[in-house]
Amino acid sequence: MQAITFLQTVQQLQNPVFTLPDVARIIGKSREYASVYIHRLKQKKYVLEIERGKYTLLQDTLEVASA
């Protein structure tokens, strides 16, 4: 799955926070592959890690905390 398609899918979720199992389900791959996939998105600064295993697309932590 291309990153653009993944990011659009995550934006449609009602919760701005998603987990590694969510990523694996969305891309249809194993949890190990999802870990590598999300790591690459973090390196490109498309995804922000809130805490271990929890991610968001939002750059403002206040928006994440209020959601």
N, C-alpha and C positions, 0 to 999 in steps of 0.2 A: 504494500500500500504506500502510495506517495504521501509525503509529509503534508502537502496541502489538503488532500482528502481527509487525512486523519485530523488535522487541526479544525477543519470545517465540521467534522462529526463531533468533536469534543465541544465546540462552541454551541452546538445545538442541545447539549445536555443541560438540564435544569440546574444542576449543581456545578459551580465553577471549580470544585475540587474533584480530582479523579485519582484513582489508585492504579498500581501496577496490574492487578487483575482486570481492571477496566480496560487498560491499554491492550492487554493480551486478547480480551474478548473483541474489542473493536477491530484490531488488525488481523484477528484470526490465527494467531501464532501462539507458540508456547510462552510461558512466563519468562523463561531465560532469554528468548529472542526479544520479548517486550522490554526487558531490562536494558538490553543493548540499544534497542530502538529509542527508548526514552532518554538514554544517556547521550545519544547523538543529537537529539532535539535540544537537550539542555546545553550542549556545547555550542549549538548555533543560536542559543538564547531565545528559542521559540517557546520553551517551557520553563517554568520556575518551580523548583522543588521547595515546598513549604516545610516539610519534615520528611524523614525517611519513609519512602513509599507513598507520599502524597504530593500531588503536582497540580499546577494551575497554569492557565494561559494569561491570567491577569498579572500585571506588573505592580499594581498597587496593593500592598498587603492589607490596607484598611478595607478595601472592597472584599477581599477574601475573608477577612474576619467577620464582616457584617453579613455575609451570605450564609 
